[in-house]
Amino acid sequence: MTTAPKSVLGLDVGARRVGVATASLASHLPRPLTTLMRDDKFFPALRNLIADEDAAALVVGLPRGLEGQVTAQTKAVEAFTDELKQHSDLPVHLQDEAVTSKQAEAELKSRGKPYRRGDIDALAATYILEDWLSAQREAT
């Protein structure tokens, strides 16, 4: 007997790193998980996280310009998403990621503790996932 998936993963995609967050489908409370380097180990590492977290879907942050326009980063993330779909059978959802990295950095600075760039990426992925989960709740 197969059990239902238990989580959703959020991804904050950058040129060098991808922040990853997870949220339980029961609690809908996202939390930072890790940061993966975008190298030849990225997709195997992501597949391991998908299995470890028993993920049902992936939510990718989609950057846009301040007025919602398509930018070079928007196109890069869309290309990444196309590649992601070739490496995973999970549904992939795009979520606007307006200023999530700046919000994450501000939160980490306010804590007054040391942090790394990867911490910003993982926290930004948490905000992306939180926004997507909120939109899902509002749609029902």
C-alpha positions in Angstrom: 0.0 0.0 0.0 1.4 3.4 -1.0 1.1 6.4 1.3 0.3 9.9 0.1 3.2 12.3 -0.4 3.9 14.4 2.7 5.4 17.7 1.5 6.0 20.3 -1.2 9.5 21.7 -2.0 10.1 25.4 -2.9 13.0 26.4 -5.0 14.7 29.8 -5.2 16.8 29.5 -8.3 20.0 31.5 -8.8 22.8 31.3 -11.2 25.1 29.4 -8.8 22.8 28.2 -6.0 19.3 27.0 -5.5 17.7 27.6 -2.1 15.3 24.8 -1.0 12.4 24.9 1.4 9.9 22.3 2.5 6.4 22.4 3.8 4.3 19.6 5.2 1.1 19.0 3.3 -0.6 18.5 6.7 0.6 21.7 8.4 1.4 24.0 5.4 4.2 25.5 7.5 7.2 26.1 5.2 10.8 26.1 6.6 14.2 26.5 5.0 15.8 23.1 4.2 19.1 23.6 2.4 21.0 25.2 -0.5 22.2 23.2 -3.4 25.0 24.3 -5.8 24.0 24.3 -9.5 26.6 21.9 -10.7 26.6 18.4 -12.1 25.5 17.1 -8.7 22.4 19.3 -8.5 19.7 17.0 -10.0 20.9 13.9 -8.2 20.9 15.9 -4.9 17.4 17.3 -5.7 16.1 13.8 -6.4 17.4 12.7 -3.0 15.7 15.6 -1.3 12.4 14.8 -3.1 12.6 11.2 -1.8 13.7 12.2 1.7 11.0 14.8 2.0 8.4 12.6 0.2 7.5 15.5 -2.0 4.4 15.8 -4.1 5.3 18.9 -6.1 7.9 21.5 -6.7 7.3 25.3 -6.5 9.8 27.4 -8.4 10.2 31.1 -7.7 9.7 33.2 -10.9 11.5 36.5 -10.9 10.1 39.5 -12.8 11.0 43.1 -13.1 9.4 45.6 -10.7 6.5 46.2 -13.1 6.0 42.5 -13.7 7.9 42.4 -17.0 10.0 39.5 -18.3 13.7 39.9 -17.5 16.8 37.9 -18.4 16.5 36.2 -15.0 12.8 35.3 -15.8 14.0 33.6 -19.0 16.8 31.8 -17.1 14.4 30.4 -14.5 12.0 29.4 -17.2 14.8 27.5 -18.9 15.8 25.9 -15.6 12.1 24.9 -15.1 12.1 23.2 -18.5 15.2 21.2 -17.5 13.7 20.4 -14.1 10.7 18.9 -15.7 13.0 16.5 -17.6 14.6 15.3 -14.3 11.4 14.9 -12.2 7.9 13.5 -12.7 6.5 15.9 -10.1 4.3 18.7 -11.0 6.2 22.0 -11.2 4.4 25.3 -10.2 5.7 28.8 -10.8 5.3 31.4 -8.1 6.1 35.1 -8.3 9.1 35.7 -6.1 8.9 39.5 -5.9 11.7 40.7 -3.5 11.9 37.4 -1.6 15.7 37.5 -1.5 15.8 41.0 -0.1 13.1 40.1 2.4 15.2 37.1 3.5 18.4 39.1 3.8 16.6 41.8 5.9 15.2 39.1 8.2 18.5 37.4 8.7 20.3 40.8 9.4 17.6 41.7 11.9 18.5 38.5 13.9 22.0 39.8 14.5 23.6 36.5 13.9 26.1 35.5 11.2 24.6 34.0 8.1 25.8 32.8 4.7 24.5 33.6 1.2 23.0 30.1 1.1 21.0 31.0 4.2 19.4 33.8 2.2 18.6 31.5 -0.7 16.9 28.9 1.6 14.9 31.5 3.4 13.8 33.1 0.1 12.6 29.6 -1.0 10.6 29.5 2.2 8.9 32.8 1.3 8.2 31.5 -2.2 6.6 28.4 -0.8 4.6 30.3 1.8 3.2 32.6 -1.0 2.2 29.6 -3.1 0.6 27.8 -0.2 -1.4 31.0 0.7 -2.6 31.2 -2.9 -3.7 27.5 -2.8 -5.7 28.2 0.4 -7.4 31.2 -1.2 -8.3 29.3 -4.3 -10.2 26.7 -2.3 
